[in-house]
Amino acid sequence: MTVKVPLRYRIPWKKIVLYVLAIGFALYLVLPFYWIVAMSFMHEVDAISVPPHWIPSSPTLENYLGFVNPSESQALVGGRANEETPYSLRNSLIVATCTAVLNLALATFAAYSFSRLKFKGSQVLLVLYLITRMVPGIAIIIPFYLLMRSFGLLDTYLALILSYTTFALPITIWILKDFFRSVPRELEEAARVDRCGWFRTMWSVFLPVAAPGLVAAGVFAFMTAWNEFMFALFLTSTKAAKTIPVVAANFATDFNTQFTVMAAAGVLAVVPPLLLALIFQRKLVQGMAAGSVKG
């Protein structure tokens, strides 16, 4: 004889499992970043202690102050890494911002053409754009280096901006193309009825409506340039153009490696893109969601 348990007494195993998985995934994402932040305020003795200290026993700003006054800091790691960190953050910010702006300027016209104009071979051309993105960077780094050297662009912002644009532009076009298709044509037709030219229609009507897609594509291009390492390593050699990934790699040395200073550099490298994501969070989610469901 089977006894039925009332619904209010049944254990919601599915919800429990989902909650446990969600909490575990959240800890998997948050704990590493928390550990880096906490370590950046620790003394080296606390950072390498066993068992580890999850909370700094005596918080200090020495690891961050070493980037401001490296000559007075006792935490010199990787040669000139401390001194170059502020410059590398500036360089990364300039290069990533210019890459995002250039990508949006070029991709807007291309994506609008793919989404609004019907011409023979448009799909083939779009696929060719994506295929160029599939070529590994290591396959073109030497020809690109020689090309930049022949134009005298080594160790300059322009060399990095041009290289990063080639990486991000195909995906940026793809993101904007899908989002532009979701913008009603009636808006453009109404603007033309009001005697607006094409550029005015784009600037005053179309682009404001497509702002979430533009933000999503811009953030993607920004993050692509911010995180890239290999081309920055080959194309830069001084603090005039070195980016934060290259300088951060200099902290991992065979001698006198100090984890607290490395953690502080990691926190400084994460702050700009994190602030960017928080500022444009709503438009970023709208743009990525619209681009994923509109075909």
N, C-alpha and C positions, 0 to 999 in steps of 0.2 A: 504494500500500500504506500503510495507516494503522497507525502505531505507538502502542500504548496506553501511557500513562505510568502507572506504579504510583501508587496513592493517596497513599503517603507522600511522593512527590515533587511532587504537584500543589500549586499555589499557592492557598490558601484566599481567593480574591478577595472573597467575600461577607463573611467575617469581617474582612478588612482594611478594606473599605469601611465596615462598621458601626463598627469601632473609630475610624476617622478621623472619621466623623460624630459619634460620641459625644464624642471629644476636642474637636472643633470646637464642639459645642454647649455643653460644659462651659466652655470658654474664653469663649464668648459670654456666658454667665451670670456667670462669676466675675470676669473681667477688669475690667468696669466698677466692680464693688463694690471690688475690690482697689485700683483707681486712686483711688477716692474716699477710702479709708482711708489710702493712702500719701500722698495730697495733704494730708490733714488734719494730718499731722505735718511738712509741709514749710514752708519760708519761701516767701513770695510769689515771690521771684526764681526759685527752683527750679521752682515750679509752672508758670510761664509761659515757661520756657526752651524753646528749640528746638535739638536734639531734646529731648523730655521726659525727665525723670528718673523712672525707674520705682521707684527705691529712694531714699528721702530721704538726701541727703548728710550733713546735720546735723539729725537729728530734733529737734523742739521741741514742747512742750505749750502754747505761747503761744496757739494758736488755740482750745484748749479752756478755758484759764484766762480767756480774754476773756469767756466766758459767766458765770463766777463773779464776776469783778471788772471789769465793763465800763468803769467810770470810769477804771481804771488801764491798761486795754488800749489798745494802739495800733491795734487792728484793729476799729474801729467802722464797721460796714457797714449801710447801710439805716436810718440814724437810730437808733431804739431797738431794733433787731433783736437785738443781743447781749443786752441787758438782758431782753428779753421771752422769749428762748429757754427758760430754765429754767422760767418760769411756763407757757409753752405746752406743754412736755413734761408738766408736772403736770396741766394742763387736759386734754390729749389722753388721758392715762392714766385720769383720773377719768371722762371722758365715754365713752371706749371701754369701760371696765369696766362702767359702769352700763348702757350700751346692750346689752352682751352678756348681763348678768344679766337685764335686763328682757325681752329677746328670748327667752331660754330659759324664763323664767317663763310668758310668754304662749304661746309656740310649743309648749311641752310639752303643755298641755291641748288646744290645737287639733289638734296632730299625733296625739295619742292618740285623739281623737274620729274623725279621718279613718281611722286605721289599725285601730281596733277596732269602731267603731259603724257600722252600716249604716242610712243614712237617705236619703230621696229628695233628689236634687239635690246630693249630696256632691261629686261630680266637677265639677259646674258651679261650685259654690262655690269649690272649690280652684283651678279655672282662673281664676275672677274675681280671686282673690288674686294670682295670677301676672300677670294683665293689669295690675293696679295698679302692679306693679313696672316695667312697660314704659313707663309715662308718664315722659317726660324731666323731670329736675329743673328745668330752665329754665322749664318750662310752669307750675310750681306755686310757684316761689320767691317771686314777688311776693305772691300771696294768703297764702302761709305767713308772709311777713314782716309783712304787715298784721295777720294774726291774732295773731302773737306780740307785736306792738306793742300791740294792744288789750288784751291780758292782762298787759302790763308784764313780759314775759319776755325782751325783747331783752338781749343781752350776759349771758346766764345759761347755766348748765349744762343746765337743764331744757329750754330751747328746742332745744339741739343733740341732747339725748338723745331727745326726742320725734320730731324730724325723722329722725334716723338709724334709729330703730326702725321707722318707716314704710318705709324702704328695705330693711332687712334681714329684717323679719318674714316676708314671703311666702316667701323662699328658705329661711329657717330652718325654717318649717313643712314645706316640701317635703323638706328633708334629713331631718328627724326622722320625718316620716311614713313614708318608705321604710325607715328603720332600725327603727322601732317594729314594722313588719310582720314583721321578721326575728326578733323576740323571741318564743319559744314561748309560746302561750297556757297551756300546762300549768303554767308557773310561777305565773301568777296564780290558776289553779284550785287549785293546791296550797296557796297562801297563804290562799285563802278557806276551804278545808277546815280549816285551822288557826285559823279564826275571826279572820282579819285583815280589818279594814275596808279600804275602797278607798284611802284616803289612806296607811294604813300599808303596804298592798301596793305602792303606787307608790313610797313612800319607801324601804322596806326591801328590796324584791324587784325591781321593774321598773326603776327608775332606775339602780341599780348595774349591772344587766346592760346597760342602754342607755348606759352611760358613754361609750364611744367615739363614739357618734353625738352625744351632748350636747357633747362636747369639740369635735368637728368643726363643729357648728353655732355653738358659742360663739366659736371662733376666727374663723369667717367673719364673725359680727356684729362682733367686736372689730376686725378688719381693715377692714371697711366703714366703721366710725366713725373709725378712726385715719387713713385715707387721704382722707376726704371733704374737699373744699376749698370748693366753691361756697356751700353753705349756711353754713359756718363764716364765710366772708367777709362774707356779707350779715347774719348774725345776731349777730356779735360786733364790738366796736370797741375794747376795752381788753384789757390783759393779764389781767384778771379772768376772761375766758372764751376768749380767742383760743387756737386750737389750733396745733400745730406746722406743718401745711401753710400756714396763713395767714402765720405769722411767717417761715417759710422763703421765701415769695414776696417778702418785703420785702428779702431779701439781693440780689435782682437789681435793682439800681438803675442809673440812667444815669451816676452819678458814684461814683467810688471803689469799684468792684466788686472785691472780693478773693476769689479762688477758694478759697484755703485755708480761710478762715472758713466759706464756704458748704459746703465739703466736711466740715468738722467738724460743722456743724449737721446735714448729711445723715446722718453716722454716728450721731449721737445720736438722730436720728429713727428709724433702722433698728433700733437695739439692742433696744428693748422688744418689738416683734413678733417679732424673730428669737429672742430668749430664750423667748418664749411658744411658738413653733413647736418649738424644741429640747426644751423641758420636756415638752410633750404630743405629741411626735413619734409615738410608737407608737400611742396612742389616736386621734390625728388620722388616721393612715393607715388604721387599722381602720375608723373611722367613715366616711371618704369611700369606701373600697372597698366596704363593706357597703351603703352608700346607693346606690352606682352599679349594683349587680347585683341588689338585691332590689326587686321591684316590688309 
